[in-house]
Amino acid sequence: MHLNVLHSLPLITTFLALQIQARDVPANIQTLYNNIKKAGSCSRKLATGFYLKDAPPATYSYCGDHLSEGVVYLQGTGGKLADMDIDCDGIQNGPASDGRCGKSSDTQAHTSFEDTVKGYNKGAQGLDAYIHTYVVFGNVGSNAGFVNYDPRKDGVRELGLIAAVCGNGKMFYGVWGDENGDDGPRAVIGEASISMATLCYGKSAVDGNTGHDEADVLYLAFTGADAVPGANGASWGAKNAVDFENSLGALGDKLVKRIAGGGATPTTTLKTSTTSKATTTTASPPGATCQACTWTGHCAGAACASGDDCDGNLVCTGGKCGGCTWEGHCLCAACSTGDDCADDLVCKSGKCSKA
């Protein structure tokens, strides 16, 4: 299709921006990526029996091996991760549309959480696949044999942040924006909005019927209320994908820092006063110790919206600092692994602590 030059300039500008804007994969996330692939498959399957394509085998799972670090991810067997099929659901024929979604044969005008987006009153009536970098996560259907999984049961929140590690050294932030339905014969995983795919692989590589087929994409869905940008934490009324994705940067960068990568606890090299040799000492992660509250008005029982409203290791649960839904496994309880700790707490130095 030939475009009028004046009309094509915004598209050209957007395309150039997409080429320039890219997030390198942080070292801890690259380590996590490598370790997950090396493991071959996950050991803590939150739900299993999913397909990468509309054909066997059904070897994919939603994984909780790193749930203690606040993430749910997708993995198959033999080291395979997910692919990135294209989702064009949501607002249709908006100003950011360039026609590529016209090649999709299963587009719907709605996404799962559009009412929440509209309710934010931030200039968006719902999600636009050309603008909002969202990931399709979870499976909902009633067809015979269809496997269901609701990520909310494991702490992932609607419109919460999901990082997509594209498999080519790049990573972008999006939100949980839609669910896999039973419009096809099988429960399939591995799909994201066309804007997310364009950021990852370029405009010429994807359209409504052409995605990224390599099983090398790691989707990291972050758990907890503090992973949800909410009305004011993202540019819901953005005019292009670059601006929307950039608006998630501060939150995304904060969340990825809580992931150790599956390796050892970070170490710090120190000099001793009795020898010239350097001594390697395990560094205590920030907030790893249990201590008395030092922030008046933000102690146990104080009202909160996220963990950032609470002092020290206190967590925000049910709108209260220090809340816990598993008695005996709350803040400062003894632990061996994150599985011994309630809610979003992680195990640090043998104590259940704030991530």
Buried (B, 14 or more C-beta within 10 A) or exposed (E): EEEEEEEEEBBEEBBEBBEEBBBEBBEBBBBBBEBBBEBEBBEEBBBBBBBBBEEEEBBBBBBBBBBBBBBBBBBBEEBBBBBBBBBBBBBBEBEBBBEBBEEBEEBBEBBBBBEBBBEBEBEBBBBBBBBBBBBBBBBBBEEEEBBBBBBEEBBBBBBBBBBBBBBBEBBBBBBBBBBBBBEBEBBBBBBBBBBBBBBBBEBEEBBBBBBBEBBBBBBBBBBBBBBBBBBEBBBBBBBBBBBBBBBBEEBBEBBBBBBBBBEEEEEEEEEEEEEEEEEEEEEEBEBBBBEEBEEEEBBBEBEBEBBEBBBBBBBBBEEBBBBBEEEEBBBBBEBEEBEBBBBBBBBBEEBBBBB
